[in-house]
Amino acid sequence: MRPDEKFTSTTHALAHATVIISGDSVSPEFWTSYFGVQPDREIIKGRPFQLPSGKLSPHPGKLGLWAIESRSAIHSDHLAPHLQYLKSHLGLPRADLRDLAAMQGAKVALWCYWMNEAGDRVPDVPDDIRAMMEAMGGTVEIDEYR
């Protein structure tokens, strides 16, 4: 952790990121095999799924979803370390990701959580991460909370 980063086990990080692949025909099993990584969250369309609370959903999933989060692996209030972790952990960029996602009608998104209560923080998504996501047919989405 850099000296300018503030995080302790008693506070919540002000940033984290998640790679999400979702869509009607998304097969979480396929993406687990493709990346060689167990997802933090997955939904199989038409089946009950585990909620963040650990309980089983009362309704079946409306779409397929495969997601990897940085929250438990990286402890930083800045997005860049979270994004670099996901890039490395998933072996990104991958030249065939755009076509494979299109074959499943999937949306690929890099979702960034950004707490900005004071309104004085700017999300630090590096240009190379934005370009990488665009090249793979994905989007970068900032979910900012104040």
LOTIVEX-168319 format. One line per 5 residues: number of its first residue (from 1); their letters; for each residue x, y, z of N, C-alpha, C, CB. Coordinates in Angstrom, 2 decimals. Glycine has a CB too. Example, Ala and Ser with C-alpha at 12.3 -4.5 7.8 and 13.67 -1.06 7.14 Angstrom:
BEGIN
1) AS) 13.19/-5.69/7.80/12.30/-4.50/7.80/13.20/-3.30/7.80/11.31/-4.47/9.05 | 12.85/-2.25/7.08/13.67/-1.06/7.14/12.90/0.03/7.87/14.08/-0.60/5.72
***
This chain:
BEGIN
1) MRPDE) 0.84/-1.17/0.00/0.00/0.00/0.00/0.89/1.23/0.00/-0.96/-0.01/1.21 | 0.52/2.24/-0.78/1.29/3.47/-0.84/1.04/4.30/0.42/0.92/4.27/-2.11 | 2.00/5.14/0.80/1.84/5.97/2.00/0.63/6.89/1.94/3.08/6.79/2.21 | 0.22/7.31/0.75/-0.91/8.24/0.66/-2.26/7.52/0.73/-0.82/9.03/-0.63 | -2.24/6.18/0.77/-3.48/5.42/0.86/-3.86/5.25/2.32/-3.33/4.06/0.17
6) KFTST) -5.17/5.35/2.57/-5.64/5.15/3.92/-6.65/4.02/3.93/-6.24/6.44/4.50 | -6.34/3.01/4.69/-7.27/1.89/4.81/-6.86/1.09/6.03/-7.27/1.00/3.52 | -7.82/0.79/6.85/-7.58/-0.10/7.97/-8.70/-1.12/8.00/-7.48/0.67/9.33 | -8.52/-2.16/8.75/-9.54/-3.21/8.79/-10.84/-2.71/9.41/-9.02/-4.41/9.56 | -10.81/-1.55/10.06/-12.02/-1.03/10.70/-12.75/-0.02/9.81/-11.68/-0.38/12.03
11) THALA) -12.19/0.30/8.64/-12.85/1.23/7.74/-13.20/0.51/6.45/-11.96/2.47/7.45 | -14.07/1.13/5.69/-14.45/0.58/4.39/-13.68/1.32/3.31/-15.99/0.68/4.16 | -13.15/0.57/2.36/-12.45/1.21/1.24/-13.42/2.10/0.49/-11.83/0.15/0.30 | -12.89/3.19/-0.03/-13.69/4.14/-0.78/-13.76/3.80/-2.25/-13.15/5.53/-0.60 | -13.12/2.69/-2.66/-13.13/2.28/-4.06/-12.95/0.77/-4.15/-12.01/3.01/-4.85
16) HATVI) -13.55/0.19/-5.16/-13.27/-1.18/-5.57/-13.83/-1.36/-6.97/-13.89/-2.23/-4.57 | -13.52/-2.48/-7.60/-13.94/-2.69/-8.98/-14.36/-4.14/-9.20/-12.81/-2.31/-9.96 | -15.21/-4.33/-10.20/-15.73/-5.65/-10.54/-15.81/-5.79/-12.05/-17.12/-5.87/-9.89 | -15.34/-6.90/-12.57/-15.55/-7.25/-13.98/-16.81/-8.10/-14.02/-14.30/-8.01/-14.62 | -17.77/-7.68/-14.84/-19.06/-8.38/-14.94/-19.32/-8.75/-16.39/-20.21/-7.50/-14.38
21) ISGDS) -19.65/-10.02/-16.60/-20.10/-10.49/-17.91/-21.53/-10.96/-17.71/-19.16/-11.65/-18.50 | -22.46/-10.35/-18.43/-23.87/-10.66/-18.20/-24.66/-10.68/-19.50/-24.48/-9.64/-17.24 | -25.76/-11.44/-19.47/-26.65/-11.50/-20.62/-27.55/-12.71/-20.55/-25.85/-11.53/-21.90 | -28.54/-12.74/-21.42/-29.53/-13.82/-21.44/-28.91/-15.20/-21.64/-30.52/-13.57/-22.52 | -27.87/-15.29/-22.46/-27.28/-16.59/-22.78/-25.92/-16.81/-22.13/-27.16/-16.74/-24.27
26) VSPEF) -25.57/-15.99/-21.14/-24.27/-16.13/-20.49/-24.22/-17.40/-19.66/-23.97/-14.90/-19.60 | -23.17/-18.18/-19.87/-22.92/-19.40/-19.12/-21.76/-19.13/-18.16/-22.61/-20.60/-20.07 | -22.04/-18.99/-16.85/-20.95/-18.76/-15.90/-19.87/-19.85/-15.98/-21.51/-18.68/-14.49 | -20.29/-21.08/-16.21/-19.34/-22.20/-16.31/-18.33/-21.96/-17.44/-20.10/-23.52/-16.54 | -18.80/-21.45/-18.57/-17.92/-21.16/-19.70/-16.86/-20.14/-19.30/-18.73/-20.64/-20.90
31) WTSYF) -17.28/-19.05/-18.63/-16.35/-17.97/-18.28/-15.39/-18.41/-17.18/-17.12/-16.74/-17.83 | -15.83/-19.27/-16.29/-14.93/-19.80/-15.26/-13.83/-20.61/-15.94/-15.72/-20.69/-14.24 | -14.19/-21.42/-16.91/-13.21/-22.20/-17.66/-12.30/-21.29/-18.49/-13.92/-23.22/-18.57 | -12.86/-20.32/-19.14/-12.11/-19.40/-20.01/-11.03/-18.65/-19.23/-13.06/-18.39/-20.66 | -11.40/-18.10/-18.09/-10.45/-17.33/-17.29/-9.63/-18.20/-16.33/-11.19/-16.27/-16.50
36) GVQPD) -10.12/-19.40/-16.03/-9.44/-20.25/-15.06/-9.52/-19.69/-13.66/-8.01/-20.44/-15.46 | -10.61/-18.98/-13.38/-10.79/-18.29/-12.09/-12.23/-18.52/-11.62/-10.48/-16.75/-12.22 | -12.38/-18.88/-10.35/-13.73/-19.02/-9.79/-14.32/-17.63/-9.58/-13.69/-19.82/-8.44 | -15.56/-17.42/-9.99/-16.17/-16.10/-9.83/-16.54/-15.80/-8.38/-17.41/-15.99/-10.70 | -16.61/-14.52/-8.08/-17.10/-14.09/-6.77/-18.62/-14.14/-6.74/-16.60/-12.66/-6.44
41) REIIK) -19.23/-13.93/-7.91/-20.68/-14.02/-8.04/-20.99/-14.67/-9.38/-21.36/-12.62/-7.93 | -22.06/-15.47/-9.38/-22.53/-16.04/-10.65/-24.03/-16.27/-10.55/-21.79/-17.36/-10.98 | -24.66/-16.12/-11.70/-26.09/-16.39/-11.80/-26.29/-17.21/-13.07/-26.95/-15.06/-11.83 | -27.02/-18.29/-12.93/-27.43/-19.07/-14.10/-28.89/-18.72/-14.36/-27.23/-20.64/-13.87 | -29.15/-18.22/-15.55/-30.51/-17.80/-15.89/-31.49/-18.94/-15.63/-30.59/-17.36/-17.37
46) GRPFQ) -32.60/-18.59/-14.95/-33.64/-19.55/-14.69/-33.47/-20.35/-13.41/-33.73/-20.48/-15.82 | -32.37/-20.12/-12.69/-32.13/-20.86/-11.44/-31.98/-19.88/-10.27/-30.86/-21.74/-11.56 | -32.38/-20.31/-9.08/-32.12/-19.46/-7.90/-30.61/-19.27/-7.75/-32.73/-20.10/-6.60 | -30.22/-18.16/-7.15/-28.81/-17.85/-6.99/-28.55/-17.29/-5.59/-28.34/-16.85/-8.06 | -27.30/-17.30/-5.21/-26.94/-16.82/-3.88/-26.89/-15.30/-3.87/-25.58/-17.41/-3.44
51) LPSGK) -27.61/-14.71/-2.92/-27.62/-13.27/-2.74/-26.38/-12.85/-1.95/-28.92/-12.82/-2.00 | -26.01/-11.56/-1.99/-24.85/-11.11/-1.21/-24.96/-11.44/0.28/-24.67/-9.61/-1.38 | -26.17/-11.57/0.78/-26.40/-11.91/2.20/-26.06/-13.37/2.49/-27.85/-11.63/2.58 | -25.89/-14.17/1.42/-25.63/-15.59/1.59/-26.89/-16.44/1.45/-25.01/-15.84/2.94 | -28.05/-15.78/1.45/-29.31/-16.50/1.28/-29.56/-16.80/-0.18/-30.48/-15.68/1.86
56) LSPHP) -30.43/-17.78/-0.43/-30.81/-18.14/-1.79/-31.91/-17.18/-2.26/-31.29/-19.62/-1.87 | -31.81/-16.74/-3.49/-32.80/-15.81/-4.05/-34.19/-16.46/-4.06/-32.40/-15.37/-5.48 | -35.23/-15.67/-3.81/-36.58/-16.24/-3.84/-37.08/-16.47/-5.27/-37.54/-15.32/-3.10 | -36.40/-15.85/-6.25/-36.81/-15.97/-7.66/-35.61/-16.42/-8.48/-37.37/-14.62/-8.20 | -35.87/-17.07/-9.60/-34.76/-17.48/-10.46/-34.09/-16.27/-11.13/-35.25/-18.47/-11.54
61) GKLGL) -32.84/-16.44/-11.51/-32.11/-15.37/-12.19/-32.75/-15.03/-13.52/-30.66/-15.77/-12.39 | -32.81/-13.74/-13.83/-33.40/-13.28/-15.09/-32.38/-13.26/-16.22/-33.99/-11.89/-14.91 | -31.11/-13.39/-15.86/-30.04/-13.42/-16.86/-28.87/-14.21/-16.29/-29.61/-11.99/-17.26 | -27.90/-14.49/-17.14/-26.67/-15.13/-16.69/-25.67/-14.06/-16.30/-26.09/-16.06/-17.77 | -24.86/-14.35/-15.28/-23.89/-13.37/-14.81/-22.67/-14.08/-14.26/-24.51/-12.45/-13.74
66) WAIES) -21.49/-13.53/-14.57/-20.21/-14.00/-14.04/-19.44/-12.77/-13.62/-19.41/-14.86/-15.10 | -18.98/-12.72/-12.36/-18.32/-11.52/-11.87/-17.13/-11.83/-10.97/-19.32/-10.66/-11.11 | -16.09/-11.02/-11.13/-14.88/-11.07/-10.29/-14.72/-9.69/-9.66/-13.60/-11.48/-11.12 | -14.51/-9.68/-8.35/-14.39/-8.43/-7.60/-12.97/-8.24/-7.08/-15.39/-8.40/-6.43 | -12.58/-7.00/-6.87/-11.28/-6.69/-6.29/-11.37/-6.41/-4.79/-10.66/-5.49/-7.00
71) RSAIH) -12.56/-6.22/-4.30/-12.79/-5.74/-2.92/-12.02/-6.52/-1.85/-14.26/-5.81/-2.62 | -12.02/-7.84/-1.91/-11.36/-8.61/-0.86/-9.85/-8.76/-1.08/-12.00/-9.99/-0.76 | -9.38/-8.53/-2.29/-7.96/-8.73/-2.59/-7.13/-7.45/-2.46/-7.81/-9.28/-3.97 | -7.74/-6.31/-2.71/-7.01/-5.03/-2.73/-7.62/-4.10/-1.70/-7.05/-4.39/-4.15 | -6.78/-3.49/-0.90/-7.24/-2.56/0.14/-6.69/-1.18/-0.17/-6.80/-3.03/1.56
76) SDHLA) -7.43/-0.43/-0.97/-7.00/0.89/-1.40/-8.23/1.77/-1.64/-6.13/0.81/-2.67 | -8.08/3.04/-1.39/-9.14/4.01/-1.67/-9.03/4.56/-3.09/-9.08/5.15/-0.66 | -8.07/4.07/-3.86/-7.87/4.49/-5.24/-8.26/3.35/-6.17/-6.39/4.91/-5.48 | -8.82/3.68/-7.33/-9.26/2.65/-8.27/-8.10/1.94/-8.98/-10.17/3.26/-9.29 | -7.04/2.65/-9.30/-5.97/2.07/-10.11/-5.45/0.73/-9.57/-4.82/3.05/-10.20
81) PHLQY) -5.18/0.57/-8.27/-4.72/-0.74/-7.81/-5.76/-1.85/-7.99/-4.33/-0.66/-6.34 | -7.03/-1.51/-7.83/-8.11/-2.48/-8.03/-8.17/-2.90/-9.50/-9.48/-1.89/-7.59 | -8.03/-1.94/-10.39/-8.11/-2.21/-11.83/-6.90/-3.02/-12.29/-8.21/-0.90/-12.62 | -5.72/-2.70/-11.79/-4.52/-3.45/-12.14/-4.62/-4.89/-11.64/-3.27/-2.77/-11.56 | -5.19/-5.07/-10.45/-5.40/-6.42/-9.93/-6.30/-7.23/-10.87/-6.02/-6.36/-8.52
86) LKSHL) -7.43/-6.66/-11.27/-8.35/-7.39/-12.15/-7.70/-7.70/-13.49/-9.64/-6.57/-12.37 | -6.97/-6.74/-14.02/-6.27/-6.94/-15.30/-5.30/-8.11/-15.20/-5.51/-5.65/-15.72 | -4.53/-8.14/-14.15/-3.55/-9.21/-13.95/-4.23/-10.55/-13.63/-2.58/-8.84/-12.82 | -5.19/-10.53/-12.72/-5.87/-11.74/-12.27/-6.59/-12.47/-13.41/-6.88/-11.40/-11.17 | -7.12/-11.69/-14.35/-7.88/-12.26/-15.47/-7.05/-12.38/-16.75/-9.11/-11.43/-15.74
91) GLPRA) -5.79/-11.96/-16.70/-4.94/-12.05/-17.90/-5.44/-11.17/-19.02/-4.86/-13.48/-18.38 | -5.84/-9.97/-18.70/-6.36/-9.04/-19.69/-5.23/-8.18/-20.24/-7.46/-8.16/-19.10 | -5.32/-7.74/-21.48/-6.43/-7.93/-22.41/-6.37/-9.31/-23.08/-6.43/-6.83/-23.49 | -7.50/-9.72/-23.61/-7.60/-10.98/-24.34/-8.24/-10.68/-25.70/-8.43/-12.05/-23.53 | -7.53/-11.03/-26.74/-7.95/-10.68/-28.10/-9.29/-11.30/-28.49/-6.90/-11.12/-29.09
96) DLRDL) -9.62/-12.48/-27.95/-10.84/-13.17/-28.36/-12.05/-12.86/-27.47/-10.60/-14.65/-28.37 | -11.88/-12.06/-26.45/-12.97/-11.80/-25.51/-14.17/-11.13/-26.18/-12.46/-10.92/-24.37 | -13.92/-10.15/-27.03/-15.02/-9.46/-27.71/-15.90/-10.43/-28.50/-14.47/-8.38/-28.66 | -15.27/-11.31/-29.28/-16.02/-12.26/-30.11/-16.75/-13.31/-29.26/-15.09/-12.96/-31.09 | -16.09/-13.80/-28.21/-16.73/-14.80/-27.35/-17.93/-14.20/-26.63/-15.72/-15.36/-26.33
101) AAMQG) -17.80/-12.97/-26.16/-18.92/-12.31/-25.50/-20.07/-12.11/-26.49/-18.48/-10.94/-24.90 | -19.74/-11.70/-27.71/-20.77/-11.47/-28.73/-21.52/-12.77/-29.04/-20.14/-10.90/-30.01 | -20.80/-13.90/-29.06/-21.44/-15.19/-29.34/-22.48/-15.54/-28.27/-20.38/-16.29/-29.42 | -22.29/-15.08/-27.05/-23.25/-15.34/-25.98/-24.21/-14.16/-25.78/-22.51/-15.64/-24.67 | -24.10/-13.15/-26.63/-24.94/-11.96/-26.46/-24.65/-11.27/-25.14/-26.42/-12.33/-26.54
106) AKVAL) -23.39/-11.32/-24.71/-23.02/-10.82/-23.39/-22.54/-9.38/-23.43/-21.94/-11.69/-22.80 | -22.76/-8.73/-22.32/-22.23/-7.39/-22.07/-21.04/-7.58/-21.13/-23.33/-6.41/-21.46 | -19.92/-6.95/-21.46/-18.74/-6.98/-20.61/-18.58/-5.59/-20.02/-17.45/-7.42/-21.41 | -18.52/-5.52/-18.70/-18.42/-4.22/-18.04/-17.41/-4.26/-16.91/-19.78/-3.78/-17.50 | -16.72/-3.17/-16.75/-15.84/-2.95/-15.62/-16.56/-1.94/-14.75/-14.39/-2.45/-16.06
111) WCYWM) -17.11/-2.41/-13.64/-17.91/-1.59/-12.76/-17.02/-1.09/-11.63/-19.13/-2.38/-12.20 | -16.99/0.22/-11.44/-16.13/0.84/-10.44/-16.97/1.51/-9.37/-15.17/1.85/-11.09 | -16.81/1.05/-8.13/-17.47/1.67/-6.98/-16.57/2.82/-6.52/-17.71/0.63/-5.81 | -17.17/3.99/-6.31/-16.40/5.18/-5.96/-17.17/5.99/-4.92/-16.11/6.03/-7.21 | -16.71/5.96/-3.67/-17.33/6.75/-2.61/-16.67/8.12/-2.61/-17.19/6.04/-1.21
116) NEAGD) -17.51/9.16/-2.71/-17.01/10.53/-2.81/-17.88/11.45/-1.98/-16.96/10.99/-4.29 | -18.00/11.13/-0.71/-18.89/11.85/0.18/-18.62/13.36/0.20/-18.77/11.30/1.58 | -17.35/13.75/0.23/-16.99/15.17/0.29/-17.05/15.84/-1.09/-15.59/15.32/0.87 | -17.12/15.03/-2.16/-17.19/15.59/-3.51/-15.86/16.11/-4.02/-18.19/16.69/-3.54 | -14.77/15.71/-3.38/-13.46/16.23/-3.76/-12.53/15.18/-4.36/-12.80/16.84/-2.57
121) RVPDV) -13.06/13.99/-4.67/-12.24/12.92/-5.25/-12.64/12.70/-6.70/-12.40/11.60/-4.44 | -11.65/12.41/-7.53/-11.89/12.14/-8.95/-11.50/10.69/-9.22/-11.08/13.12/-9.88 | -12.40/9.88/-9.81/-12.07/8.48/-10.09/-10.82/8.38/-10.96/-13.25/7.78/-10.78 | -9.88/7.55/-10.55/-8.59/7.42/-11.23/-8.54/6.19/-12.13/-7.46/7.37/-10.21 | -9.34/6.19/-13.20/-9.32/5.08/-14.15/-8.28/5.42/-15.21/-10.75/4.84/-14.80
126) PDDIR) -7.15/4.70/-15.23/-6.09/4.99/-16.19/-6.58/4.85/-17.64/-4.90/4.07/-15.95 | -6.01/5.67/-18.51/-6.39/5.66/-19.92/-6.18/4.29/-20.56/-5.61/6.70/-20.68 | -5.11/3.56/-20.15/-4.85/2.26/-20.76/-5.93/1.24/-20.39/-3.47/1.73/-20.32 | -6.52/1.37/-19.20/-7.61/0.48/-18.80/-8.86/0.79/-19.62/-7.92/0.61/-17.27 | -9.16/2.07/-19.81/-10.31/2.46/-20.64/-10.14/1.95/-22.07/-10.50/4.00/-20.63
131) AMMEA) -8.94/2.13/-22.63/-8.67/1.69/-24.00/-8.76/0.17/-24.11/-7.27/2.17/-24.46 | -8.25/-0.54/-23.11/-8.30/-2.00/-23.10/-9.76/-2.48/-23.11/-7.56/-2.57/-21.87 | -10.58/-1.90/-22.26/-11.99/-2.31/-22.20/-12.70/-2.02/-23.52/-12.71/-1.58/-21.05 | -12.44/-0.87/-24.10/-13.05/-0.53/-25.39/-12.63/-1.52/-26.47/-12.68/0.91/-25.80 | -11.35/-1.87/-26.50/-10.84/-2.81/-27.51/-11.47/-4.18/-27.36/-9.32/-2.92/-27.41
136) MGGTV) -11.83/-4.55/-26.12/-12.45/-5.86/-25.89/-13.98/-5.78/-25.97/-12.03/-6.41/-24.51 | -14.51/-4.62/-26.36/-15.95/-4.48/-26.50/-16.67/-4.21/-25.19/-16.52/-5.70/-27.13 | -15.92/-3.86/-24.16/-16.52/-3.62/-22.85/-16.68/-2.15/-22.54/-15.68/-4.27/-21.78 | -17.31/-1.89/-21.42/-17.52/-0.53/-20.95/-16.91/-0.36/-19.57/-19.02/-0.18/-20.94 | -16.63/0.89/-19.22/-16.20/1.24/-17.87/-17.33/2.07/-17.28/-14.82/2.04/-17.86
141) EIDEY) -17.83/1.63/-16.14/-18.94/2.31/-15.50/-18.53/2.73/-14.09/-20.20/1.40/-15.46 | -18.69/4.01/-13.79/-18.37/4.54/-12.47/-19.67/4.71/-11.71/-17.58/5.90/-12.56 | -19.76/4.04/-10.59/-20.93/4.15/-9.71/-20.49/4.99/-8.51/-21.50/2.72/-9.26 | -20.74/6.29/-8.60/-20.24/7.23/-7.58/-21.33/7.50/-6.53/-19.78/8.56/-8.23 | -20.92/7.45/-5.29/-21.83/7.71/-4.18/-21.36/8.95/-3.43/-21.91/6.49/-3.22
146) R) -22.31/9.80/-3.04/-21.98/11.01/-2.27/-22.79/11.03/-1.00/-22.25/12.30/-3.09
***
